[in-house]
């Protein structure tokens, strides 16, 4: 257990240092976020440095390599996936900066990339025989064989976009992701015996906590797609490759709820000719419209994630 804690602390320290060095640089090159016009509450945030995901993703990746018991196929594949998502997110953020608007890569371009990586992950899961699926809150597990391919592909597409949509308020995506990765790390060790996955998860937790020092309301930096796409990729990879994909539905309920709120809003809007379920979607914007502060919303999402994570761990003991 000491190894995991030391890894988390080391990732925290490196992430804090990189954030402190990166923010002035981002300000200098005017890498500010362009805010969507219909989110009036965020108007004053325009110009806040983005691409902060570079700091905590690189910190977690570097430290996880330093603490990994061995550089095996799981470690290489997971880091390659997470860093690939970071790269495409970085390209997206750079295009937004270049065009000076909140539009970077086209939706279909992002989808093609996401599908490409998801297929790679699905093939890796099958070829490396990481096809066991654990059922939350039970002692049951099943080797689903080739069915792990479509499940992994779906897991990636859903999770990456869910985390990306959740990144809409100061401290929200990072505040949910930190306890999510901590609990996923514990489950990876308890249920699958995956030490490397546990270390990487704890490194991501430590790095995210350091980032939250700069991202909690009022944020000094945003993670951008650089961070949110990468976090989704890491979450899907760790969960899928350790047999804990179904735990995303439980511990990552905040991510799931975010996606569902968007889907329901769109369906209801089209079916009723313009009526809405939420004042604004994703749901965190609805709560903001109802008068709740960003801090309160982020804290509520964090608390729900932590409680569900702890319950999942207790049930797995």
BELHUSUL-V487397 format. One record per residue. N is the residue number from 1. PHI is phi in whole degrees, -180 to 180 (none if undefined). OMEGA is omega in whole degrees, -180 to 180 (none if undefined). Layout:
n->{N/N}
phi->{PHI/PHI}
omega->{OMEGA/OMEGA}
This chain:
n->{1/2/3/4/5/6/7/8/9/10/11/12/13/14/15/16/17/18/19/20/21/22/23/24/25/26/27/28/29/30/31/32/33/34/35/36/37/38/39/40/41/42/43/44/45/46/47/48/49/50/51/52/53/54/55/56/57/58/59/60/61/62/63/64/65/66/67/68/69/70/71/72/73/74/75/76/77/78/79/80/81/82/83/84/85/86/87/88/89/90/91/92/93/94/95/96/97/98/99/100/101/102/103/104/105/106/107/108/109/110/111/112/113/114/115/116/117/118/119/120/121/122/123/124/125/126/127/128/129/130/131/132/133/134/135/136/137/138/139/140/141/142/143/144/145/146/147/148/149/150/151/152/153/154/155/156/157/158/159/160/161/162/163/164/165/166/167/168/169/170/171/172/173/174/175/176/177/178/179/180/181/182/183/184/185/186/187/188/189/190/191/192/193/194/195/196/197/198/199/200/201/202/203/204/205/206/207/208/209/210/211/212/213/214/215/216/217/218/219/220/221/222/223/224/225/226/227/228/229/230/231/232/233/234/235/236/237/238/239/240/241/242/243/244/245/246/247/248/249/250/251/252/253/254/255/256/257/258/259/260/261/262/263/264/265/266/267/268/269/270/271/272/273/274/275/276/277/278/279/280/281/282/283/284/285/286/287/288/289/290/291/292/293/294/295/296/297/298/299/300/301/302/303/304/305/306/307/308/309/310/311/312/313/314/315/316/317}
phi->{none/-60/-60/-65/-68/-64/-64/-64/-66/-64/-65/-60/-62/-68/-64/-61/-63/-65/-63/-63/-81/-76/-59/-61/-66/-64/-66/-65/-91/57/-89/-92/-79/-93/-90/-62/-66/-82/-97/-63/-65/-103/-57/-73/-84/-57/98/-64/-54/-119/69/-65/-59/-53/-66/-78/-70/-65/-61/-63/-66/-64/-68/-63/-67/-68/-99/-62/-63/-160/-91/-94/-64/-62/-61/-63/-65/-65/-65/-62/-67/-61/-72/-65/-65/-61/-65/-68/-65/-64/-61/-61/-65/-67/-67/-63/-65/-64/-87/56/-153/-84/-134/-112/-67/-66/-58/-68/-67/-63/-64/-61/-64/-60/-66/-60/-68/-63/-66/-57/-64/-63/-65/-61/-60/-71/-67/-93/59/-95/-119/-81/-124/-89/-97/-56/65/-140/-97/-83/-150/-134/-90/-91/56/-67/-67/-68/-64/-64/-64/-66/-60/-63/-58/-67/-61/-71/-69/-60/-72/-65/-65/-61/-70/-72/-79/-129/-133/-59/78/-77/-62/-69/-68/-83/-67/-59/-69/-60/-70/-61/-71/-65/-64/-63/-66/-62/-79/-66/-90/-111/66/-91/-64/-61/-66/-64/-64/-61/-63/-69/-65/-64/-63/-61/-66/-69/-62/-65/-63/-63/-59/-99/-105/-67/-56/-83/-67/-93/-158/-107/-76/67/-65/-53/-89/-68/-65/-66/-61/-62/-65/-64/-61/-66/-66/-62/-65/-68/-76/-106/81/-106/-58/-68/-70/-63/-68/-94/-67/-92/-56/-62/-66/-62/-60/-61/-65/-61/-63/-71/-62/-62/-61/-65/-62/-66/-62/-74/-73/-106/72/120/-81/-128/-82/-107/-61/-160/-117/-60/-58/-64/-73/-62/-63/-67/-63/-78/104/-81/-74/-61/-62/-65/-65/-62/-66/-64/-64/-61/-64/-61/-62/-64/-62/-65/-67/-65/-62/-65/-68/-59/-67/-87/-69}
omega->{-180/-179/-180/-179/177/178/179/179/179/178/177/-177/-179/179/179/180/-179/177/-179/179/-174/-175/177/179/179/177/-178/-180/177/178/-177/180/172/-173/177/-173/-176/175/-172/-178/-176/-176/-177/-180/-178/-179/177/-179/177/-176/177/178/177/-175/-174/177/179/179/-179/-179/-179/-177/180/177/-179/-177/-177/179/176/178/-177/-178/179/-178/-179/-178/-178/179/179/180/-179/-179/176/177/177/-179/-180/176/178/177/179/-180/179/177/176/178/-178/-177/179/175/-175/178/-180/177/175/-179/-178/179/177/-178/179/180/-179/-180/179/-180/180/178/176/-180/179/178/179/-179/-178/-176/180/177/173/-172/178/180/179/-180/-178/175/175/174/-175/173/-178/171/-173/174/-177/177/178/179/179/179/180/179/180/-179/-180/-178/-178/-175/-179/-179/178/179/179/179/-179/-179/-177/179/178/175/-174/-178/179/-180/175/-176/-178/178/178/-178/179/-179/178/178/178/-180/179/180/-177/-172/-175/-179/-177/-180/-180/178/178/180/179/180/180/176/178/178/-180/-180/180/178/177/179/-180/176/-178/-174/180/-175/-10/-172/174/-180/174/179/-178/175/175/-179/-173/178/180/178/178/178/178/-180/-180/-178/-178/-178/-177/-175/178/179/-176/-177/-178/179/176/179/-177/-178/-180/-178/179/177/-179/-180/179/180/-179/-180/178/-179/180/180/-179/-179/-178/-180/-178/-177/-176/178/173/178/-177/172/-180/176/176/176/0/-171/-179/176/175/180/178/178/179/175/179/-179/178/-180/-179/-180/-180/-180/179/179/178/-177/179/-180/-179/-179/180/178/180/178/179/180/180/-180/-178/-178/none}
